[in-house]
Each structure stands twice: as structure tokens, then as C-alpha cells.
Amino acid sequence: MNSKVHSVALRTGGQQHHELRSAGSVLREFSPDLVVSKQQIRRAETIACVRLRRQEANQNLGFASRPFVLCGLPIKKPAAGQFLHERRNGHFSLQVTGHPTYGLPWGQDRLIPIFLATLAIRQQSQTIQFHSAAEMLDSFGMQQGGTQYRRLIAAFQRIFGATIFFGTETQRERAVVVHHARFNFMSEARIWYSRESDQPTLPGCFRNEIVLSHEFFKEIMSHPIPTDMEAAKALSCSPAALDLFMWLSYRCFVAKGRERVPLFGDFGLVSQLGSAEYARPRKFRERLEGWLDLVRTMWPECPAVVDTAGTGLWVDRANAVLPSGGESDYVRK
């Protein structure tokens, strides 16, 4: 959907002036028979916001942790009884073991590591604090209400209940990045669940507090990967496209020039993203093209393109996050 619907040229007495209007009002005026949902309108408005803030170098800066950028979490809900998820990116490997009660993290659960990494960088602390679950829901444009609160609590349980290993083949032993025993969260989750929707924060001066594991905090601080929080918000309903956006943001930033990434094989993109295995390469290529289309709505200048043979992805050096002010201190390879 074209983000330019926000700016409408009006003519009065031979003179032209511009007026900012909502996407919904413009669509109703020029295409009254077109049925457009509120969700589609919000998406168009978010895309317009992402592009405008990018043009003005005024992006809402967030951060991702390297393990979940190089190797994605599951896209879809794992099958019953499946508690192991593995992904590979070159010499890096990610192994996630789910909690026997809560299962593997999947889908929109991937927003939580972004939220935690962003707060850790902003607060420069292993102990991060935030007022309420509503703060996180708002960070990613999620509707506030009982259903979303319960989904958020379940997501935290899966993330904190999982044991996550991230390392390289050159390491003799893989270090634990996240382990549920290192977090004190469950009582806070129960407070969220029981609190009325009109009580946006916890009573008094109490704040939700999470202590990150030493290994996870060290990884975040050593390799913070900047991301556009507004773009992540817009792509949150499409976990595969969000994974690709985060991966391309990092891959294009570290590229030394035009480079080719294979789609298949041990070092292929299909082994890196959190997507399900595809029996036919053609099906993965079709999905990849769709994800790329979504990425380009947020980042029109994205240089990634599938090669003519359909077996590789060309990338080039580019910035999805435009540095401004102190942001350059965080942009590291």
C-alpha cells in the first residue's frame, strides 16, 4: 500500500497547498468502494512513519542480540513434544531447548529478546526495569487487553524457560547464553495476569525487574546490533519477514561489497532463518520473495535480490539504520 496517501495536494483558488491526512480518510474519498480493514490502514500508516523517520534520520533505535539475528527462532508453533530447535549460520550454531512445561519459543516470542536487548543497552545495566507489560505491548504496537497480556506472559515463560546455546565450531564447549534458572520473572507475570486493564502500572513505586544472565548480557554489550524499532513493530505479525529484515540489516552493514549468499546447503540462508524446512527449493524461493517484498516496504533501498538461477541472494553494503548522534557508538561488527 502506498505510504504517500498521507500527503494530499489540494487546490483552492488556483493555488496548491498540502495537508496531512490519515490514510483511511484518503482511501474513503478516492476509493469509496474499496474495502480496507482498520488493520490495513494502521499498517499503511506505520509504513509511512517508518519511511519518513528514516528519511529524516530520526529512527526509533532498538537493539537485537547477535544469536537471534544470525539464527532465527522457530517461525511456527512447534509440534507437540518437540523441544529442540537448531539453526546454523556458517560456523555459528544456535540450539534452543524448550522447557518441558512451556515448550519452545516461537513466532512473536522473538520480540522479547529485542525488547530485553534494547532496554539493556539503553539502561546500560544487567538488571533492567520497566513499569508494566503495557510498556512492551506498546513498544511493538500490540493491542492492550487480557488476551494480549496472557500471550505476552506465555511468551516470557517460553523464553525464560528455554536453555539457549550459541557458539562456533571452534569452541570446545558452547556457553549458555540464556538459562531459565538465572531469571526471576514468574511472580511478575502473575501480577500482570491478575491486574485490571485500567491499572496500567504496578502499585506504588514498584517496577518490573529482570536480571539478565551474565552470558546473555555480555553478548548483548559486546555485539549490539542496531535495528529500527518502528520497522520491527510493523513486521511483528510476520516473524519470517522480521527475521529477514534483522538479518539483512546486519548482513548488509558488514558486507564489504556485492556478495552472494547461497540459499541452500549447509551454509545456505534456509539453514539460518527460523523458517520451517521446505521440501522443494521453489517453495522457499517463493516465500523468500514475499518476505523481501515486506522488507522493501520498510526499507525501499534494500539491495538484496535473488539471483537469476534462484540459488543465491545478492547483498551489498547498505545501512537499514542511519546513524545519528550517539548511535554510532553502538554500531559494531
Beta strands, then each sheet from edge to edge (+ up, - down):
strand 1: 7-12
strand 2: 15-20
strand 3: 61-65
strand 4: 84-89
strand 5: 92-97
strand 6: 127-130
strand 7: 163-168
strand 8: 176-178
strand 9: 208-211
strand 10: 224-228
strand 11: 259-262
strand 12: 305-306
strand 13: 312-315
sheet 1: 1+ 2-
sheet 2: 3+ 10-
sheet 3: 4+ 5- 7+ 8-
sheet 4: 6+ 9-
sheet 5: 11+ 13- 12+
end
